[in-house]
Amino acid sequence: MHGTLNLKFTGMILCLGLILTACVKSQPGEESSTTEVPELPPVEFDLDKIQERGSLIAIVDNSTTSYFIYKGQPMGYEYELLRLFAADLGVKLELVITTEIDDAMSKLNSGEGDIVAFNLTVTKKRAERIAFTDHLTLSRQVLVQKKPDNWRKMKLHEIEKKMTRDQVDLIGQEIHVRKSSSFVSRLQNLSEEIGGDVIIVEEPGNVEVEHLIHRVAEGEIKYTVADEKVAKLNATYHKNLDIETPISFSQRIAWGVRLSSGQLLEASNLWLSRMKKEVPFYTIYDRYFKSSKASLRRVHSDYSTLVGHQLSPYDSLIKDGAMELGWDWELLASLIFQESKFDPKADSWVGASGLMQLMPATAKQFGATDPTDPQQGISAGVKYLIWLEEFWQPKVPDEEERIKFILGSYNVGQGHVLDARKLCAKYGKDSTIWDDHVAFYLLKKSEPEFYNDPVVSAGYCRGREPVHYVKEIIYRSAQYKQIMLNKPVLSEL
C-alpha cells in the first residue's frame, strides 16, 4: 500500500547383504550413476568467514521437503529450519536453487553455497564428498506402486494378492528413480541382496520424486521409490497408490556441509541438538508431514511451484501491468503480495483496499471505481506506479535505484522520501542511492533530531516500515524469478 499501510520429509524383513556395487542392468541410453565426476578439493570457507560475510548460503531444491513457493509465499520444511538456523548464527539467509544432487554437492564444494538442505539421505559414498550434520529426521525407503484399476470394488485380501510384497519379485522389473539419488544405490544393494538384477531406470536429476509418484498413479510407470514420509503425503492425494512395501531400513536425513567446514558442522549440530528439545522444531515438521490436508492443498495447487507455474490467479493481469510499467512481472507480483497476499478483498484500517491496497482518492484519481475488482485495482495501481516513475526519473537516473525510490514512495509517500533526500544532501550522503543513504535517513526520521530538522517538510516517519518494505519486495521478487528461471536469490532480511 502507498501511504501508511504495512506490509519442501516393519513390514517385511529385508535380507542383509554385503554393501557391494552390484552389476545392475541399466535402461538403454541412461547414464550410470557410478560415473566419476572430477572435483576439486572443497574451498576453505568456514563459519568465521560466513559470519564476516553476514550471510549463510543454502543450496535447496524445489520440493515439498526443501523449498517451494505457494501463493507467493516461500515455504518448505528445510527452508523454515534454515531461517531459524541463520537467525541463530546472526546472519542473513541466501538461497541457491538447483534440482540435481550432484550439482548441489559441486556447488557446495566450490563455495557457491555453504550448506545443502536437500532431503539428503546419509550414505557412505556421499560422506566421501561432504560432511553430514546430525540427522533432522529418520525415514525409510518404500516401493511406490499402483493398486489394481478396480481396487475400490475389491476386498483388502484381493488387493493384497496383486501387490508386490516380496522384494525378490522385483528381479527383472523396471523401477524409475532420480539419477544420483540414494534410491539408486539402495536398489543396487538390493539387487545384490536378492541375487538378481533390478532394472534401474535413472530419470534426469531434475525430475522430482513427486513427479515420479504421479506417473505411477497415472499408470505411466509401474514402480518408483520414495522416502516413506513423502510417499505417505502423496498417497493421501493419490488414493490408488500402495506404499506398504519397504525397500530399506531406517535412514538418516541430514544437511551437508563441506568437509573443510568443521566450525559450521559443529555449530549446526549444537543448534540441532538444542532445537530438537524445543516446540518450533516439531511444529514445523507437523506442518509439512502431519497436516495432510493443508500439505496436499499446497503441493497440488496451481499456485504452488511444485506442480504449477502460477503465483496467483491474477498472473496474466500482473504480467500485462508489468509490461505497461516496464518492470519484470515478478517484481510487480512481489509488490502485490506484500500489499494484499493476492487477496482482492483485502482492506486496511486506514481505508486502503484491493490487490494493490489503494486509498480511495488514489484509486479514483487513476481510474478505479472499484479497487477490489482485480482488473481495476491492478490497472489503477500500475498507473500510480507510472506516475511515481515519472516523478523520480529526473531525480534518480539509475533505473535499479529508481525502483527502490518508487517502492518506498508507494509505501510511505514521496514526501517522506524527499525529506530523506534533503537530509542526505545536508549530511553528505548520496541522495540518488537508496541503501545506506536515503534509506538511512528514512530510518532517522523517527528521531526528533531529524524529523524536526528545518529541511524536513513531512515530519515524523516510522522509517523502518518503508525500508523493510523495499527490501522485502526486492528479495521476494528475486525468489520468484530464481525458482522459475534458476537464477541466484538475493539475501534475506
SEDOMAR-174594 format. One record per residue (C-alpha): residue in one letter; chain; x, y, z. Coordinates in steps of 0.001 Angstrom, whole numbers, plus 524288, in hexadecimal, padded with zeros to 5 digits. Layout:
# SEDOMAR-174594
 resn chain    px    py    pz
    A     A     X     Y     Z
...
This chain:
# SEDOMAR-174594
 resn chain    px    py    pz
    M     A 80000 80000 80000
    H     A 80455 80DCA 7FDBA
    G     A 80288 81720 8090B
    T     A 80352 810B3 81658
    L     A 7FF4B 8025A 814FB
    N     A 808FC 7F79A 818A6
    L     A 80C4A 7ED9F 811DD
    K     A 8262B 78ECF 803BA
    F     A 82792 7759C 81387
    T     A 8204F 72F68 826E7
    G     A 81A32 72AE6 81BAB
    M     A 821B6 71F73 8160E
    I     A 82F6A 71CFD 81B0D
    L     A 839E4 71FE8 81115
    C     A 84531 716A1 80E95
    L     A 85224 71BF0 81349
    G     A 85CFA 71B9D 80939
    L     A 86A60 720E3 8068F
    I     A 86AB6 72F0B 802A3
    L     A 87079 72D00 7F533
    T     A 86F07 7339F 7E838
    A     A 865BC 72AA3 7E105
    C     A 865BD 72783 7D29A
    V     A 858CF 72DF7 7CFDA
    K     A 8526F 72E90 7C29F
    S     A 85099 73C67 7BDE7
    Q     A 8463D 74141 7B4CD
    P     A 84C19 74363 7A740
    G     A 85070 7514C 7A5A8
    E     A 85055 75422 7B42F
    E     A 85C81 75996 7BAB0
    S     A 8621B 75156 7C593
    S     A 8621F 7575E 7D30C
    T     A 86FA9 751AE 7D584
    T     A 87614 75AF8 7CBD9
    E     A 88112 761FF 7D2B9
    V     A 8809D 770BB 7D1CA
    P     A 88DC2 7774F 7D3F5
    E     A 88CAC 7811A 7DEE6
    L     A 8961B 78A8D 7E50D
    P     A 89883 78A3B 7F3C2
    P     A 88E61 79213 7FB7E
    V     A 8915D 7A05F 7FD58
    E     A 895B0 7A53F 80A9E
    F     A 88A56 7AD9F 80F26
    D     A 8853A 7AAC3 81CBC
    L     A 87C04 7B0C6 82698
    D     A 884E5 7BC0B 82A36
    K     A 8851C 7C0BE 81C25
    I     A 87683 7BE4C 81AA2
    Q     A 873CE 7C6FF 82643
    E     A 87D4A 7D12B 82132
    R     A 8760F 7D11E 81431
    G     A 86943 7D207 81B72
    S     A 861CE 7C780 8142A
    L     A 85FF6 7B8BB 81402
    I     A 85E4C 7B39F 80619
    A     A 8557B 7A7A7 805D2
    I     A 8543F 79ED8 7F9DE
    V     A 84649 799F4 7F8A8
    D     A 83D64 793A3 7EEB3
    N     A 82F56 7961B 7EB01
    S     A 82865 78B81 7F2C7
    T     A 81F0E 78950 7FE09
    T     A 82A43 7868F 80745
    S     A 833A8 79128 80337
    Y     A 82E0D 79DA4 7FD72
    F     A 822AB 7A216 7F51B
    I     A 819B9 7ADB3 7F350
    Y     A 80B32 7ACAB 7F614
    K     A 80239 7B7E1 7F288
    G     A 80DE6 7C0DE 7F25B
    Q     A 81312 7BCBA 7FFB2
    P     A 82041 7B5AC 80129
    M     A 81E2D 7A8D5 8085A
    G     A 8248E 79BA9 80AFB
    Y     A 82844 7932D 8169A
    E     A 836DA 7953C 8153A
    Y     A 83528 7A35C 81106
    E     A 82E41 7A6C0 81DAD
    L     A 838BF 79FF7 825B9
    L     A 8435D 7A6ED 81DFF
    R     A 83D4E 7B407 8213B
    L     A 83DEC 7B0D7 82FA1
    F     A 84BE8 7ABDE 82E83
    A     A 85089 7B7F9 8273C
    A     A 84A18 7C0A1 83165
    D     A 850D9 7B8F2 83C26
    L     A 85DE8 7BB56 83566
    G     A 85A9E 7C9B3 83461
    V     A 85B56 7C9FA 82582
    K     A 8521A 7CB74 81A0F
    L     A 84D7A 7BFC3 81247
    E     A 85093 7BEE3 803CA
    L     A 84B4A 7B45D 7FACD
    V     A 850EC 7ADA0 7EEE4
    I     A 84753 7A48D 7E810
    T     A 84B7D 798A7 7E05E
    T     A 84411 78C50 7DD0F
    E     A 84F61 7828E 7DC41
    I     A 85628 77C8A 7E802
    D     A 86377 77B8F 7E156
    D     A 8627C 789C5 7DD7E
    A     A 85EE3 78D89 7EB63
    M     A 86AFF 786AD 7F0D1
    S     A 873A8 78CCD 7E67A
    K     A 86E43 79A37 7E983
    L     A 870A8 797D7 7F7EE
    N     A 87ED6 793DE 7F63A
    S     A 881BF 79EBC 7EC94
    G     A 87CF0 7A8D1 7F64B
    E     A 8705A 7ACB7 7EF56
    G     A 86931 7A88A 7FB95
    D     A 86C1D 7A544 809C0
    I     A 86211 79ADE 80D0E
    V     A 859B2 79152 8052B
    A     A 84BC2 78FC5 809F6
    F     A 846AB 78611 80010
    N     A 83FC3 77B12 80787
    L     A 84CDA 7740C 806EA
    T     A 84DE1 765E6 80B5D
    V     A 85AB8 76352 81248
    T     A 862AC 7597D 80A81
    K     A 870EF 75529 80B1F
    K     A 8734A 7595D 7FD1B
    R     A 86DF7 766F7 7FF78
    A     A 875BF 76819 80C07
    E     A 88210 7675E 803B5
    R     A 87E35 7744A 7FD88
    I     A 87760 77BCD 80850
    A     A 87603 77BDE 81710
    F     A 8687D 778BB 81C44
    T     A 8624A 77F76 827D1
    D     A 85AF7 777E1 83214
    H     A 84E46 772FA 82C44
    L     A 84219 77B49 82B72
    T     A 83911 76F95 829FA
    L     A 83948 760F0 827C3
    S     A 8327A 75AF4 81C1C
    R     A 83273 74E58 8146F
    Q     A 830EF 74C3C 805DE
    V     A 8248E 745EC 800E9
    L     A 82003 74080 7F3F4
    V     A 81582 748B6 7ED9D
    Q     A 80C39 740A3 7E546
    K     A 7FE8E 741F7 7DFE4
    K     A 7F305 73A5B 7E4FB
    P     A 7EA90 732D3 7DB24
    D     A 7E1C4 73B8E 7D2E6
    N     A 7D576 7360D 7D961
    W     A 7DB38 73632 7E71F
    R     A 7CF8E 73D3D 7ECF9
    K     A 7C6F7 73178 7E9BF
    M     A 7D0B3 7279C 7EF0B
    K     A 7D26E 72237 7FCBC
    L     A 7DEF7 72561 803F9
    H     A 7E47E 71792 802BD
    E     A 7E1AA 717DD 7F421
    I     A 7E91C 7249F 7F299
    E     A 7F431 71F37 7FADD
    K     A 7F60A 713A8 7F1A6
    K     A 7F846 71D22 7E670
    M     A 802CD 724F8 7ED79
    T     A 81168 7228B 7ED1A
    R     A 814EC 71F31 7FB22
    D     A 82106 716A3 7F9BF
    Q     A 82CAF 71E52 7F4C3
    V     A 83133 71227 7ED4B
    D     A 825B6 71486 7E42C
    L     A 82C6C 72103 7DFBB
    I     A 836C1 71931 7D84F
    G     A 83584 71D04 7CA0A
    Q     A 82C46 72841 7CD25
    E     A 82E8E 7365D 7C93B
    I     A 82EDF 74039 7D443
    H     A 82FC1 74E8D 7D0A0
    V     A 83789 756FD 7D9FF
    R     A 83E90 763EB 7D9AE
    K     A 84C9A 7639D 7D4BC
    S     A 8570D 76419 7DF58
    S     A 84CCF 762AF 7EA05
    S     A 84E9B 759A0 7F5AB
    F     A 843D9 7514D 7EF90
    V     A 84D61 74D31 7E4D4
    S     A 857B1 7482A 7EE38
    R     A 84D52 7419E 7F6AA
    L     A 847BF 73A4D 7EAE8
    Q     A 85575 73657 7E6DB
    N     A 857B3 7309E 7F457
    L     A 84A47 72A49 7F429
    S     A 84DD9 7238D 7E755
    E     A 859B7 71DC6 7EE1E
    E     A 851B8 719AC 7F9E9
    I     A 846F5 712D6 7F222
    G     A 85085 70CB9 7E876
    G     A 84A9B 7124C 7DC23
    D     A 84A48 71EB2 7D42A
    V     A 8408D 72978 7D67A
    I     A 83FE6 731E1 7CA3E
    I     A 842A5 73F91 7CF13
    V     A 83DB9 74A12 7C5F1
    E     A 844AC 75679 7C9CF
    E     A 83C68 7625E 7C6E6
    P     A 8431A 76F8D 7C50D
    G     A 847E0 775D3 7D188
    N     A 83E4C 78109 7D024
    V     A 83273 77813 7D0BB
    E     A 82C0B 77934 7DE0B
    V     A 827BA 76D65 7E602
    E     A 819D1 7728F 7E647
    H     A 81992 77267 7D763
    L     A 81D9C 7640A 7D707
    I     A 81344 760C6 7E135
    H     A 80927 76794 7D8CA
    R     A 80D6D 75F99 7CCF2
    V     A 80B76 7530F 7D4C0
    A     A 7FDDE 75788 7D8B3
    E     A 7FAA9 75A83 7CA78
    G     A 7FF9A 74D16 7C614
    E     A 80A9B 752C2 7BDDF
    I     A 814F0 74B27 7C56B
    K     A 81378 73F42 7CE47
    Y     A 81C87 74271 7D9AD
    T     A 82434 74D16 7E015
    V     A 82A73 74E79 7ED80
    A     A 8287C 75971 7F738
    D     A 82B48 75D07 80535
    E     A 81FEB 757F1 80D46
    K     A 81BDB 7654A 81255
    V     A 81B07 76B00 804A9
    A     A 8143C 75EC1 7FFAB
    K     A 809F6 75F7E 80A6F
    L     A 8072E 76D90 80772
    N     A 8052B 76ADB 7F90A
    A     A 7FD42 75E81 7FB9D
    T     A 7F30A 7667E 802C3
    Y     A 7F0DE 76DAC 7F5F6
    H     A 7F2B3 76237 7EC9A
    K     A 7E9B1 7585D 7F323
    N     A 7ED38 74DE1 7E923
    L     A 7FB3E 74CED 7EDFC
    D     A 800FA 74251 7F6A9
    I     A 80D03 745C3 7FEB4
    E     A 80D7C 73A51 8083D
    T     A 81963 73315 802EA
    P     A 82628 7375F 80957
    I     A 832B5 7382C 80192
    S     A 83BC2 73C35 80CA1
    F     A 83D28 73D02 81B4D
    S     A 83C8F 74A5A 821D2
    Q     A 845F8 75424 81C05
    R     A 84A9C 76162 820BF
    I     A 8466C 76DC7 819D8
    A     A 85028 778A8 81C28
    W     A 8564C 78523 81704
    G     A 863B6 78545 810C6
    V     A 86F2B 78E97 8122D
    R     A 87CD4 78EB6 80C88
    L     A 886AA 78540 81268
    S     A 88EDE 79149 81500
    S     A 88418 79836 81CA9
    G     A 8863B 79297 82A3A
    Q     A 88184 79ED5 83137
    L     A 874CE 79F21 82993
    L     A 872BF 7908B 82BD3
    E     A 87489 79247 83A74
    A     A 86B81 79E04 83AE4
    S     A 86138 796B0 83301
    N     A 8618B 78B04 83C28
    L     A 860E9 7936C 84852
    W     A 85545 79ABA 842BD
    L     A 84E51 78E32 83E9E
    S     A 85089 78821 84BFD
    R     A 84A63 793F9 85259
    M     A 83F4A 79555 84882
    K     A 83B2B 78717 84A0F
    K     A 83792 78A7C 85811
    E     A 82F0C 795F8 8540D
    V     A 82125 796DE 84EF5
    P     A 823A1 79E79 8423F
    F     A 82BBE 7934D 83CB4
    Y     A 82042 789F2 83DBB
    T     A 81626 79413 839FB
    I     A 81D27 79614 82D05
    Y     A 81E0F 7875A 82AF1
    D     A 80F9D 78575 82DA4
    R     A 80C04 7908A 8246B
    Y     A 811E6 78973 818C9
    F     A 8107B 77B0F 81C23
    K     A 804DA 7798A 82536
    S     A 7FB57 783FA 820B7
    S     A 7F7BE 77BC4 814E8
    K     A 7EC93 78403 80FA0
    A     A 7F3F5 790C5 8108B
    S     A 8003F 78AA0 80AFB
    L     A 7F8FB 784B3 7FF9B
    R     A 7F230 7917D 7FCBC
    R     A 7FF56 7980B 7FBA1
    V     A 8061C 78D04 7F438
    H     A 7FB97 78B6E 7E9D1
    S     A 7F756 7996F 7E860
    D     A 7F8C2 7A050 7DB51
    Y     A 7FEF8 7AB0A 7E365
    S     A 809C3 7A259 7E8B9
    T     A 816C2 7A1DC 7E1A5
    L     A 816E5 79343 7E480
    V     A 80CEF 790A6 7D9CA
    G     A 80927 79D82 7D398
    H     A 80F05 7A9B2 7CDF6
    Q     A 805C2 7B3AA 7D3BA
    L     A 8079B 7BC6F 7DF59
    S     A 7F980 7C0D4 7DFF8
    P     A 7EC86 7C09F 7D8A6
    Y     A 7F014 7CE14 7D393
    D     A 7FD02 7CB0F 7CCE0
    S     A 7F833 7CEFE 7BF52
    L     A 7F378 7DC33 7C45D
    I     A 80041 7DE0D 7CBA2
    K     A 80830 7DAC7 7BF8D
    D     A 80066 7E472 7B75A
    G     A 80244 7EEDE 7C1B4
    A     A 810C6 7EC31 7C2E9
    M     A 8125C 7ED55 7B439
    E     A 80BA6 7FA7F 7B475
    L     A 8142B 7FE9E 7BFC3
    G     A 820C5 7F93C 7BA0E
    W     A 8238B 7F09A 7C5D8
    D     A 82633 7E217 7C72C
    W     A 81909 7DC25 7CA68
    E     A 81EBF 7D544 7D643
    L     A 821C2 7E282 7DC36
    L     A 813E5 7E762 7DAA2
    A     A 80ED9 7DA4D 7DFBF
    S     A 8178D 7DBBF 7EBAC
    L     A 81245 7E950 7EE59
    I     A 80443 7E45F 7ED55
    F     A 8072E 7D8F9 7F666
    Q     A 80D1A 7E25A 80025
    E     A 80104 7EAC1 7FFAA
    S     A 7F5FE 7E0E5 7FF9E
    K     A 7FB61 7D2FE 7FEBA
    F     A 7F3C2 7D24D 7F1F2
    D     A 7E6B5 7D471 7F8D7
    P     A 7DE70 7DE2B 7F0F2
    K     A 7D550 7E00E 7FC90
    A     A 7E027 7E40C 805CF
    D     A 7DE4C 7F106 80C9F
    S     A 7E540 7F897 81731
    W     A 7E1A1 800CD 822DE
    V     A 7E585 80D08 81B81
    G     A 7DBFB 80A38 8105D
    A     A 7E4F3 80472 80614
    S     A 7DF54 7F910 7FE70
    G     A 7E165 7EF5B 7F380
    L     A 7ECF7 7E7E1 7EE59
    M     A 7F579 7F3F3 7EE4B
    Q     A 7EFAB 7FA15 7FA8C
    L     A 7EC16 8070E 7F47B
    M     A 7E68C 8121D 7FC8D
    P     A 7D93C 816A8 7F792
    A     A 7DE41 8238E 7F224
    T     A 7E9AC 81D06 7EB3A
    A     A 7E0DB 8126D 7E59A
    K     A 7D796 81CCF 7E04F
    Q     A 7E2A1 8253F 7DB08
    F     A 7E7F5 819ED 7D314
    G     A 7DAFD 814CE 7CE04
    A     A 7D65B 80A47 7D779
    T     A 7C836 80B8E 7DB9B
    D     A 7C955 7FE70 7E2A6
    P     A 7D764 7FBC4 7E711
    T     A 7D347 7EE47 7EC10
    D     A 7D0EB 7EA56 7DDE7
    P     A 7DDEB 7E3EE 7DA27
    Q     A 7DE8C 7E9DA 7CC9F
    Q     A 7DB22 7F77A 7D136
    G     A 7E3D7 7F6BA 7DD16
    I     A 7EFE3 7F22D 7D5B0
    S     A 7ED82 7FBD2 7CAAF
    A     A 7EC64 80753 7D407
    G     A 7F7EF 802C2 7DC19
    V     A 80066 801A0 7CFF6
    K     A 7FC6A 80F43 7CBA5
    Y     A 8004A 81463 7D8F7
    L     A 80D73 80D7B 7D7FA
    I     A 80F65 8139D 7CA8B
    W     A 80C89 820E7 7D0A5
    L     A 816C9 81E2F 7DAFF
    E     A 8204F 819E1 7D062
    E     A 81E6C 826E0 7C985
    F     A 82005 82E0F 7D66C
    W     A 82CF5 8277E 7D9E6
    Q     A 832FC 82605 7CC5C
    P     A 83939 8339C 7CBF2
    K     A 83E0E 8325B 7D9EC
    V     A 84381 82473 7D9E5
    P     A 84A03 82112 7CCE1
    D     A 84D7C 812E3 7CFE2
    E     A 841F7 80A0A 7CC9C
    E     A 84497 7FFD7 7D72B
    E     A 84626 80A31 7E192
    R     A 83A04 81141 7DCCB
    I     A 831B5 80513 7DED1
    K     A 8353B 80596 7ED4C
    F     A 830FC 813BB 7EE19
    I     A 8242D 8104D 7E750
    L     A 821A8 804FE 7F09F
    G     A 824F1 80D41 7FC72
    S     A 81BDE 817FA 7F7C3
    Y     A 810FD 80E47 7F51D
    N     A 811D6 80A2A 80336
    V     A 813FA 816C3 80A87
    G     A 811D4 821BB 800CC
    Q     A 81BBB 82950 7F8FB
    G     A 81BD1 83472 802DB
    H     A 82319 82C95 80D19
    V     A 82C83 8277A 802CC
    L     A 82F1B 8356A 7FE55
    D     A 831F6 8391D 80C6A
    A     A 83BD5 82E1B 80D77
    R     A 84249 8331D 80110
    K     A 84362 840A7 80700
    L     A 849AC 83AE3 8131B
    C     A 85319 8337E 80A54
    A     A 8571E 84039 803E2
    K     A 858C4 846D4 81112
    Y     A 860FA 83C1D 81743
    G     A 86926 83838 80B76
    K     A 8623D 82C03 806E2
    D     A 85E77 828FC 7F8BB
    S     A 85047 82C79 7F66B
    T     A 84F95 82407 7EA15
    I     A 8530C 81755 7F132
    W     A 8492E 81031 7F9A0
    D     A 85082 80666 80220
    D     A 85895 80C8F 80CF9
    H     A 85586 81A1F 807EC
    V     A 84752 81E09 80625
    A     A 842DB 811EE 80D8B
    F     A 84C0D 815BC 81895
    Y     A 84569 822D2 81A70
    L     A 837D6 81D14 81914
    L     A 83B6F 81525 82508
    K     A 84055 82172 82BAB
    K     A 8336A 8284C 8293C
    S     A 82DBE 82164 8350B
    E     A 836FE 8291C 83DC1
    P     A 833A2 83714 84236
    E     A 840DB 83C86 83E4F
    F     A 83DEA 838F9 8303F
    Y     A 82F2C 83A36 82E87
    N     A 8302B 847BE 834A7
    D     A 83B6D 84BBC 82BD0
    P     A 83830 85841 8243D
    V     A 83A43 8517C 8171C
    V     A 82F9F 84791 81A5D
    S     A 821EE 84A84 81579
    A     A 819EE 83E44 8180E
    G     A 81DAB 83C80 82656
    Y     A 81E6B 82FC1 82DCB
    C     A 81FAB 822FD 82630
    R     A 82030 8151D 82B3E
    G     A 82B3A 812BF 821A3
    R     A 82DA0 80490 824D2
    E     A 8210A 80161 81D99
    P     A 82478 8064B 80FE7
    V     A 83298 801BB 81109
    H     A 82E11 7F3FF 8149A
    Y     A 82381 7F4C2 80A25
    V     A 82D2D 7F778 7FF39
    K     A 83679 7ECA1 80390
    E     A 82B6D 7E2C5 804E8
    I     A 825F4 7E55C 7F760
    I     A 83317 7E4DE 7F082
    Y     A 8372E 7D894 7F7D8
    R     A 82A5A 7D18A 7F526
    S     A 82ADC 7D59F 7E6E8
    A     A 8383D 7CF32 7E5DF
    Q     A 832AC 7C2D9 7EC06
    Y     A 82791 7C2A1 7E240
    K     A 830D4 7C499 7D6E5
    Q     A 83AC2 7BA95 7DB52
    I     A 83136 7AFA5 7DDA3
    M     A 82BC2 7B1A9 7CFFB
    L     A 83847 7B50B 7C8E0
    N     A 84275 7AE96 7D1D6
    K     A 84993 7BB46 7D4D3
    P     A 8506C 7BEB2 7E1A0
    V     A 84807 7C3F5 7EC9D
    L     A 84BCB 7D020 7F3FF
    S     A 84E03 7CF82 8028D
    E     A 842A8 7CFA2 80BFD
    L     A 84066 7DA31 815E7
